Amino acid sequence: MGLNPFRRGVNQALAAMPGVRAVRRPVTPGSTEQFTLYYVRSGPLTAHPVVIIPGGPGVASIHHYHAMRRRAADLGLDVVMVEHRGVGMSRHDDSGADLPPEAMTVEQVIDDIVAVLDDLGVDTAVLYGTSYGSYLAAGTGVRHPHRVRAMILDSPVLSADDLEAMRTALRGLLLGGAVPGAETVAPKVRRLLDAGLLSSSAAEVAAYAYSYGGVALLNRLLDLLLTGHTLLWRAMIAISKLTLRPVPYHNEVDLVGRIAFRELDYAGEPDGLPLDPAAALLAMAEQIPGRRPEFEGEPYDLVTELPRFDWPTVVISGGRDLTTPPPVAERIAGLVPDAQLVSLPTAAHSALDTREVAALRITKTVVRGRAAELPARSAELDALPANPSMRMLVGLLGAAAAVEAALPASRRAPGPIA
């Protein structure tokens, strides 16, 4: 079959980048058929590198985080990133065909991470996992505790029950005004729900607006809807749907997304009530070829396993994170002995992707063996700038909201914004 010319060319270019290496891995456990798993190492070589594991499943490493690794190297960090099987450079078998569904399990991904450490001759590493990557980091600790020097769990996942925490956080914000300063949000949302204007897609956009721009931006967008201005909302919903589509070498959920549903039960069961985040999570399943995989069970019981972790552990939690909300991070920090909880009150989900400066400073502190200092520095770390892309996004949304507010309201017939 062979790779198509586009992917062949990109693979060759990326493979030629400094620090990119490959290791042969079985397609499935015990199989004689193998594929090439790629990884990259950057920065000054040390005895205990930082293995950074992105979220997803589906987020690529080698190309997607190239600039981040350069900045990490400037801080003196020795970083290793593994291209997740089924994604980017590690997507195909030797014939050029996509890896099969049975190749996609959490345990095989963890085995890949350990195989990379073996290939590098590294005995122990600092594991930094964000979102889904935190589950892989913790799973590595469960399966291979002797390979962990320290651990950073950023916006962490605990179990399939996290969906209830998401529901509570989202509805607490939009329906209960539970967030300080959000007292005006709930009455507006209830008016929109009563008018049939707030679909599940619109609720997802509202959650993102709050996560990135806080209550002020959320209120501005809700005011647009209440005055009949729907253009910006419709554009944001369309863009959010586009972000679910696979982008080669950046985010390719189509092959690996089955892990999210079969092993981690990302979507759970919709509860039939308004503003259910399960509806948005189910949209991810539409990118998986064939029928959505049924939930079979989690590979690990982290509630039981985390108390056995005996290495320095830092848990990072964004105060505006509605994906893995603060109560999940707080519970994890309470389960891991002597874990350090670093709360960033104005941060969204995944410090690695939205607050990189803070994420790398936290990592540097952990590498230096000074993790215990971090909780006292939460305010200082939270005050560090968000990623430029996040600042630009919030600025553009604010400007677009101001422009649309000055325009005549939509003449569309009333109905859900979808």
Order of alpha helices (4+ residues) and beta strands (2+ residues): alpha-beta-beta-beta-alpha-beta-alpha-beta-alpha-beta-alpha-alpha-alpha-alpha-alpha-alpha-alpha-beta-alpha-beta-alpha-alpha-alpha-alpha
